[in-house]
Amino acid sequence: MLKDRFQLNQIIQRVFSVAVYTVPLKASLPFGNYLFYKFSFLKVLLYFTFPVAIIERSLPFGGLLFFLILFLGVVRNPNVPYFVRYNACQALLLDIALIIITYLLSIFPLAELGTIAFVFTLSIFLFAIFQCMNGVEPEIPFISKSARMQI
């Protein structure tokens, strides 16, 4: 009985860790417009980010509130398991990096850089899914070290 409860707890942690990576994926979707047009099968990604989009758009300042809830309620909460906190922190740091890229691209409108940002974010998302489902902390250059310092 105790072993089954432990395994269920690990599965929940892994699923939630994967779910937080949909936040930076949703932020990168505007960069992938060209790729969505060229490769229509990529529109499946919209279904993954749909819950995040509903939460962000249903509340005033929804994006900021969602960010604060994840940061204060998950990353800074010592009652949440380390694995979930680590992945949530990485996802939020990736989201911050994408916000910076968005501002840079509004100053220097280069569509190729936006496409590269989308491809990088998609590859990080797929890598994080694979690693989290295996119970391994995803190591993302520059981001992982910062995430460990925040926790």
C-alpha positions in Angstrom: 0.0 0.0 0.0 2.8 2.4 0.9 4.8 1.5 -2.2 1.7 2.2 -4.4 1.2 5.5 -2.8 4.9 6.4 -3.3 4.7 5.5 -7.0 1.5 7.5 -7.5 3.2 10.5 -5.9 6.2 10.2 -8.2 3.9 10.0 -11.2 2.0 13.1 -10.2 5.3 14.9 -9.7 6.5 13.9 -13.1 3.3 14.9 -14.8 3.2 18.3 -13.1 6.9 18.9 -13.9 6.0 18.3 -17.6 3.0 20.6 -17.4 5.0 23.6 -16.2 7.1 23.5 -19.4 4.0 24.4 -21.4 4.3 28.0 -20.0 7.5 28.8 -22.1 6.1 26.7 -25.0 3.0 28.9 -25.1 5.2 32.0 -24.9 7.2 30.8 -28.0 4.2 30.1 -30.2 4.0 33.5 -31.8 7.6 32.9 -33.1 6.5 29.8 -34.9 4.0 31.3 -37.2 6.0 30.5 -40.3 6.6 27.0 -39.2 2.9 26.5 -38.4 2.1 27.6 -41.9 4.7 25.3 -43.5 4.2 22.3 -41.2 0.6 22.0 -40.2 1.2 19.0 -37.9 2.9 21.5 -35.5 -0.6 22.9 -34.7 -1.0 20.0 -32.2 1.2 22.1 -29.9 -1.7 24.4 -29.5 -3.6 21.7 -27.6 -0.8 21.4 -25.0 -0.8 25.1 -24.3 -4.5 25.6 -24.3 -4.9 25.3 -20.5 -2.2 27.9 -19.9 -3.8 30.3 -22.5 -7.2 30.0 -20.8 -5.7 30.8 -17.4 -3.7 33.8 -18.7 -6.6 35.3 -20.7 -9.4 34.7 -18.3 -8.0 37.0 -15.6 -6.8 40.6 -15.8 -3.0 40.5 -15.7 -3.4 36.7 -16.1 0.1 36.2 -17.3 1.6 38.0 -14.4 -0.7 36.3 -11.9 0.1 32.9 -13.3 3.8 33.7 -13.1 3.5 34.8 -9.5 1.4 31.8 -8.5 4.0 29.5 -10.0 6.9 31.3 -8.5 5.5 31.9 -5.0 3.3 28.9 -4.7 5.6 26.3 -6.2 9.2 27.4 -6.6 9.5 29.2 -3.2 7.3 26.7 -1.3 9.4 24.2 0.7 6.4 21.8 1.0 6.5 21.1 -2.7 8.9 18.3 -3.7 12.3 19.5 -5.0 11.8 17.9 -8.4 8.7 19.9 -9.1 10.2 23.1 -7.7 13.3 22.7 -9.9 11.3 22.1 -13.1 8.9 25.0 -12.3 11.9 27.3 -11.8 13.5 26.3 -15.0 10.2 26.8 -16.9 9.8 30.3 -15.4 13.4 31.2 -16.3 12.8 30.0 -19.9 9.7 32.1 -19.9 11.7 35.2 -18.8 14.2 34.6 -21.5 11.5 34.4 -24.1 10.0 37.7 -22.8 13.4 39.3 -23.3 13.7 37.8 -26.8 10.2 39.2 -27.6 11.3 42.7 -26.6 14.5 42.4 -28.6 12.6 41.2 -31.7 10.3 44.2 -31.4 13.3 46.4 -31.6 15.1 44.4 -34.3 12.4 42.6 -36.3 14.3 39.5 -37.6 11.9 36.7 -38.4 14.7 34.2 -38.5 15.6 34.8 -34.9 12.1 34.3 -33.8 12.0 31.0 -35.7 15.2 29.9 -34.0 13.8 30.8 -30.6 10.7 28.7 -31.3 12.8 25.7 -32.5 15.0 26.0 -29.4 12.0 26.2 -27.1 10.3 23.3 -28.8 13.4 21.2 -28.5 13.8 22.1 -24.8 10.2 21.2 -24.3 10.6 17.8 -25.9 13.8 17.2 -24.0 12.2 18.2 -20.7 9.2 15.9 -21.3 11.6 12.9 -21.9 13.8 13.7 -18.9 10.9 14.4 -16.5 9.0 11.2 -17.5 12.2 9.3 -16.7 12.5 11.0 -13.3 15.7 12.8 -14.3 16.2 16.6 -13.8 16.7 18.2 -17.2 20.0 19.9 -17.5 19.6 23.0 -19.7 22.7 25.1 -20.2 22.7 28.4 -18.2 19.2 27.8 -17.0 19.8 24.8 -14.7 22.5 26.6 -12.7 20.2 29.6 -12.2 17.3 27.4 -11.2 19.4 25.6 -8.6 20.5 29.0 -7.2 16.8 30.1 -6.9 15.7 27.1 -5.0 
